[in-house]
Amino acid sequence: MVLNGEIEAAEMGSGGNGPFMCVFSVQHGPDWTLLTGVPDGITQLACSSIAATSAPSWRGGLSEVVWSFPLGLVYKSTSPFGWPRLVVTVYGTDLCNRRVVKGYGSVHVPCQPGRHTRTIRLYCPLSSSPLTRLLGALFGNPAQLVDPRILAGTDGREVIRVQSGGKVRVNFDVLLKDTEPFNYAF
């Protein structure tokens, strides 16, 4: 499988107006082997050209942050089990200009060859009590995941309380080769 594409942009809404960056990782199962490319990375810092408070109401008040960060990976596998999944973490700044997590999200790489656009809905974990939420906001350390790669799996996600936090738009160009010997036809 050849995977090209880009992490195009994010709509953060009221999630802040400072610079944002996206940390990404492509996770896959044990049957998959990465042949070329870098599966992890960090985009550049980017700001919206329109402040969230002045965005037109017909756009829902969302300001768009554009990264257009390229992806390029080549995988091989004999099984679709553990199909690759893109995991993203968006960082921004709080009122005191401290770097904080604005949202986590993940999406499977499309199984069909061709060009695909996917929207990843972001969410942030919530602290278990209002007191720890307040302390996290005061000291610039809100609740966050120890390892965002757990989003690619299913273990432990059912007990996490979350709050919506924007969306990231991703474009994928998928090319599949030599799938017929394994009885996979697309």
matplotlib code that plots the C-alpha trace (Angstrom):
import matplotlib.pyplot as plt

x = [0.0, 1.3, -0.1, 0.4, -1.6, -1.7, -2.9, -4.6, -6.3, -8.1, -11.2, -10.8, -13.8, -13.5, -10.5, -8.2, -6.6, -2.9, -0.7, -1.6, 0.5, -0.4, 1.6, 0.7, 1.5, 0.5, -0.2, -0.5, -0.9, 1.8, 1.2, 2.2, 5.8, 6.8, 9.0, 9.7, 8.6, 8.4, 5.2, 5.5, 5.9, 5.1, 3.6, 4.7, 3.0, 0.1, -2.4, -5.8, -6.0, -9.4, -9.8, -12.4, -14.3, -14.6, -15.4, -18.7, -21.7, -22.5, -19.3, -20.4, -17.8, -15.0, -11.6, -9.5, -5.8, -4.0, -1.0, -0.9, 1.6, 2.6, 2.4, 4.2, 4.4, 4.8, 3.6, 3.5, 1.3, -0.3, -3.4, -5.7, -5.7, -4.3, -4.9, -3.0, -4.6, -3.7, -3.6, -3.4, -2.9, -3.4, -1.6, -2.4, -1.8, -3.9, -4.5, -1.0, 0.7, 1.4, 1.4, -1.7, -3.5, -6.5, -7.7, -7.0, -8.4, -7.8, -9.1, -8.4, -6.5, -9.2, -9.2, -10.2, -7.6, -8.0, -8.3, -10.2, -10.9, -11.6, -12.6, -11.2, -13.3, -11.2, -11.9, -10.1, -10.2, -11.9, -10.7, -12.8, -13.7, -14.4, -11.6, -8.9, -10.3, -9.9, -6.4, -5.4, -6.6, -4.8, -1.5, -1.6, -1.8, -5.2, -6.1, -4.2, -3.5, -0.1, 0.2, -2.0, -1.3, -3.9, -6.5, -5.5, -6.6, -9.7, -8.4, -9.3, -11.0, -14.5, -13.7, -12.4, -14.7, -14.2, -15.3, -15.5, -12.7, -12.8, -11.9, -9.0, -9.3, -7.0, -6.5, -5.4, -4.2, -4.1, -2.6, -2.9, -0.8, -0.7, -3.9, -5.3, -3.1, -4.6, -8.2, -8.7, -10.3, -11.1]
y = [0.0, 3.4, 6.2, 9.8, 12.8, 15.7, 17.0, 19.9, 22.1, 22.3, 24.2, 24.8, 27.0, 28.6, 26.3, 29.3, 31.9, 31.3, 29.2, 25.6, 22.6, 18.9, 15.9, 12.8, 9.1, 6.3, 3.2, -0.3, -3.9, -6.6, -8.0, -4.7, -3.6, 0.0, 0.0, 3.7, 7.0, 8.4, 7.4, 10.1, 13.9, 17.4, 20.1, 23.7, 26.2, 28.0, 30.7, 31.4, 34.4, 35.2, 35.4, 33.1, 36.0, 37.8, 34.8, 35.2, 33.6, 31.7, 29.8, 28.8, 31.1, 28.6, 29.8, 27.6, 26.9, 25.6, 23.3, 21.4, 19.0, 16.1, 12.4, 9.7, 6.1, 2.7, -0.4, -4.1, -6.8, -10.2, -9.4, -6.5, -7.1, -4.0, -1.7, 1.6, 4.4, 8.1, 9.5, 13.2, 15.5, 19.2, 21.6, 25.3, 27.9, 28.9, 32.5, 32.5, 31.4, 27.9, 24.9, 22.7, 19.9, 21.2, 17.8, 14.2, 12.2, 9.3, 7.8, 4.7, 5.1, 4.3, 0.7, 1.7, 3.0, 6.6, 10.1, 10.5, 13.4, 12.5, 14.7, 13.8, 15.0, 16.1, 15.6, 16.4, 14.2, 15.8, 15.5, 13.4, 16.2, 19.9, 20.7, 19.0, 20.7, 24.1, 23.3, 22.1, 25.3, 27.4, 25.6, 25.0, 21.3, 20.0, 16.4, 14.6, 11.2, 9.6, 8.0, 9.3, 6.1, 4.2, 5.9, 3.5, 0.6, -0.2, -1.0, 1.5, 4.0, 3.3, 4.9, 8.2, 11.2, 13.7, 17.1, 18.0, 20.2, 20.9, 19.0, 18.2, 17.7, 15.1, 14.1, 10.5, 9.2, 5.4, 3.0, -0.8, -3.4, -7.2, -7.8, -10.5, -13.4, -12.9, -12.8, -9.1, -7.3, -3.6]
z = [0.0, -1.0, 1.2, 0.1, 1.4, 3.7, 7.0, 5.4, 8.0, 11.3, 12.5, 16.2, 16.9, 20.4, 21.1, 21.1, 18.7, 19.2, 17.0, 16.6, 15.7, 15.0, 16.2, 14.2, 14.2, 11.8, 13.8, 12.3, 13.4, 13.7, 10.2, 8.6, 7.7, 6.9, 3.9, 3.4, 5.0, 8.4, 10.4, 13.1, 12.8, 13.9, 11.6, 11.7, 13.9, 12.2, 13.1, 11.5, 9.2, 10.8, 14.6, 16.0, 17.5, 14.1, 12.0, 10.1, 11.6, 8.4, 8.9, 12.4, 14.0, 13.2, 12.2, 10.0, 10.6, 7.5, 7.7, 4.3, 5.9, 3.5, 4.3, 2.4, 3.5, 1.8, 3.7, 2.9, 4.5, 3.8, 5.9, 6.3, 10.1, 11.8, 8.9, 9.4, 11.4, 11.6, 15.2, 15.6, 18.6, 18.2, 20.5, 21.1, 23.7, 26.7, 28.0, 29.7, 26.4, 27.7, 25.3, 26.0, 24.2, 22.3, 21.0, 20.1, 17.2, 14.9, 11.6, 9.6, 6.3, 3.6, 2.3, -1.2, -3.7, -4.8, -3.4, -0.1, 2.2, 5.9, 8.8, 12.2, 15.1, 18.0, 21.7, 25.0, 28.1, 31.1, 34.6, 37.0, 39.3, 39.0, 41.5, 39.4, 36.3, 37.9, 39.2, 35.7, 34.1, 36.7, 36.5, 32.7, 33.1, 32.0, 31.7, 28.9, 27.7, 28.7, 25.3, 22.5, 20.5, 22.6, 20.4, 17.6, 19.8, 21.7, 25.2, 27.9, 25.7, 27.1, 30.5, 29.2, 29.7, 26.8, 25.5, 21.8, 20.5, 16.8, 13.6, 11.4, 7.6, 6.1, 2.4, 1.5, -1.8, -1.5, -4.0, -3.5, -5.4, -5.6, -3.5, -5.8, -4.6, -1.1, -2.5, -1.9, -4.8, -4.8]

ax = plt.figure().add_subplot(projection="3d")
ax.plot(x, y, z, "-o")
ax.set_aspect("equal")
plt.show()
